[in-house]
Amino acid sequence: MSSAIINGKEIGQEIRKSVEKRVEKLKEQGIIPGLAVVLVGENPASKTYVANKQKSCEAIGMFSELIKLPEDVTQEALLDQIRGLNEREDIHGILVQLPLPKHIDEEAVIATISPEKDVDGFSPVSVGKMMLGQDTYLPCTPFGVMKLLEHSGIEVAGKHAVIVGRSHIVGKPMGQLLLQKDATVTYTHSKTPDLPSFTKQADILIAAVGRANFITKEHIKPGAVVIDVGINRDENNKLCGDVDFADVADAASHITPVPGGVGPMTITMLLENTVQAAEKKLEQDKAEKNM
Ligand SMILES: Nc1nc(=O)c2c([nH]1)NC[C@@H]1CN(c3ccc(C(=O)N[C@@H](CCC(=O)O)C(=O)O)cc3)C=[N+]21
């Protein structure tokens, strides 16, 4: 069997074009969508990601501001920064780059982001609304995976989706979004015995374990759709996913590469969420003026 490679870069570009049109519309009404990115410390990977996010914002005419704080910033100073951003009229979305240094209470930081500006979809309010199927910002990576499936013409309803990994930011919400589209969902994780016996039942397999080349063809049912959310470095420091692409590619019907699969979609959905935040704020401001 030969598999179709799902091109996240291309699909992401296509979506970005339509997001860019919405940015132009907002500009005609005097609004420039603004994203604040808070970066704590000097983690080189975080710096690269943050630079990519800023570049992507600017490429479609959005405004992005980087708030760089030292590694030893206090919890209170960080919370103050976020409270300040919550109040800013020109900032529609706030993203605090994770992970944060160990002395910082990550949960408290995320909970301080105003839900109206939580374009990452990580805050307790956003997560709760997502679980209830209410209107909210969806976490960018799972949201991006849903768009990849949609744009690739892959039906989700009635399929068995197996998620490997249960992180708050990928595995858990990924299962919810698939469930909302009528998939049957199984969660697996590090304590799942005989993992291949579960993954081999997957019509759609989501690999979000954070271990390089962990998923091999022994885990795959022939014809399965394989979505690789991992971003790891192999022994040669080369970027690679959680899926051993060369091993799995022939067995899968569709597969996402790393790089060029899910990663570009994560950033695309961050742009989408930020533009949506700006649109919502404009609508609200208009409604208030008419009262
Ligand atoms: N608050 C927060 N929100 C995040 O969304 C968030 C975060 N913290 N911390 C780190 C992770 C990681 N992440 C990536 C996004 C895009 C690519 C991406 O575009 N990757 C390219 C390759 C980039 C390269 O070449 O290094 C690709 O897969 O093709 C990767 C990683 C967002 N994260």
Ligand as a Chemical Component Dictionary entry (heavy atoms), coordinates in Angstrom:
data_LIG
# 
_chem_comp.id                   LIG 
_chem_comp.type                 NON-POLYMER 
_chem_comp.pdbx_formal_charge   1 
_chem_comp.three_letter_code    LIG 
# 
loop_
_chem_comp_atom.comp_id 
_chem_comp_atom.atom_id 
_chem_comp_atom.alt_atom_id 
_chem_comp_atom.type_symbol 
_chem_comp_atom.charge 
_chem_comp_atom.model_Cartn_x 
_chem_comp_atom.model_Cartn_y 
_chem_comp_atom.model_Cartn_z 
_chem_comp_atom.pdbx_ordinal 
LIG N1  N1  N 0 1.805  28.378 25.350 1  
LIG C1  C1  C 0 2.304  27.579 24.403 2  
LIG N2  N2  N 0 1.607  27.375 23.273 3  
LIG C2  C2  C 0 2.101  26.561 22.292 4  
LIG O1  O1  O 0 1.439  26.378 21.248 5  
LIG C3  C3  C 0 3.379  25.948 22.479 6  
LIG C4  C4  C 0 4.062  26.209 23.680 7  
LIG N3  N3  N 0 3.499  27.005 24.622 8  
LIG N4  N4  N 0 5.269  25.658 23.912 9  
LIG C5  C5  C 0 5.942  24.838 22.928 10 
LIG C6  C6  C 0 4.981  24.163 21.977 11 
LIG C7  C7  C 0 5.596  23.719 20.684 12 
LIG N5  N5  N 0 4.860  24.395 19.628 13 
LIG C8  C8  C 0 5.166  24.307 18.269 14 
LIG C9  C9  C 0 4.478  25.005 17.308 15 
LIG C10 C10 C 0 4.829  24.927 15.967 16 
LIG C11 C11 C 0 5.886  24.148 15.557 17 
LIG C12 C12 C 0 6.270  24.109 14.120 18 
LIG O2  O2  O 0 5.817  24.900 13.313 19 
LIG N6  N6  N 0 7.147  23.172 13.708 20 
LIG C13 C13 C 0 7.645  23.062 12.349 21 
LIG C14 C14 C 0 9.152  22.910 12.320 22 
LIG C15 C15 C 0 9.893  23.966 13.058 23 
LIG C16 C16 C 0 11.375 23.667 13.102 24 
LIG O3  O3  O 0 11.948 23.446 12.015 25 
LIG O4  O4  O 0 11.939 23.660 14.216 26 
LIG C17 C17 C 0 7.073  21.835 11.690 27 
LIG O5  O5  O 0 6.675  20.900 12.408 28 
LIG O6  O6  O 0 7.064  21.788 10.477 29 
LIG C18 C18 C 0 6.570  23.438 16.489 30 
LIG C19 C19 C 0 6.212  23.512 17.827 31 
LIG C20 C20 C 0 3.958  25.220 20.198 32 
LIG N7  N7  N 1 3.964  25.128 21.537 33 
# 
loop_
_chem_comp_bond.comp_id 
_chem_comp_bond.atom_id_1 
_chem_comp_bond.atom_id_2 
_chem_comp_bond.value_order 
_chem_comp_bond.pdbx_ordinal 
LIG N1  C1  SING 1  
LIG C1  N2  DOUB 2  
LIG C1  N3  SING 3  
LIG N2  C2  SING 4  
LIG C2  O1  DOUB 5  
LIG C2  C3  SING 6  
LIG C3  C4  DOUB 7  
LIG C3  N7  SING 8  
LIG C4  N3  SING 9  
LIG C4  N4  SING 10 
LIG N4  C5  SING 11 
LIG C5  C6  SING 12 
LIG C6  C7  SING 13 
LIG C6  N7  SING 14 
LIG C7  N5  SING 15 
LIG N5  C8  SING 16 
LIG N5  C20 SING 17 
LIG C8  C9  SING 18 
LIG C8  C19 DOUB 19 
LIG C9  C10 DOUB 20 
LIG C10 C11 SING 21 
LIG C11 C12 SING 22 
LIG C11 C18 DOUB 23 
LIG C12 O2  DOUB 24 
LIG C12 N6  SING 25 
LIG N6  C13 SING 26 
LIG C13 C14 SING 27 
LIG C13 C17 SING 28 
LIG C14 C15 SING 29 
LIG C15 C16 SING 30 
LIG C16 O3  DOUB 31 
LIG C16 O4  SING 32 
LIG C17 O5  DOUB 33 
LIG C17 O6  SING 34 
LIG C18 C19 SING 35 
LIG C20 N7  DOUB 36 
# 
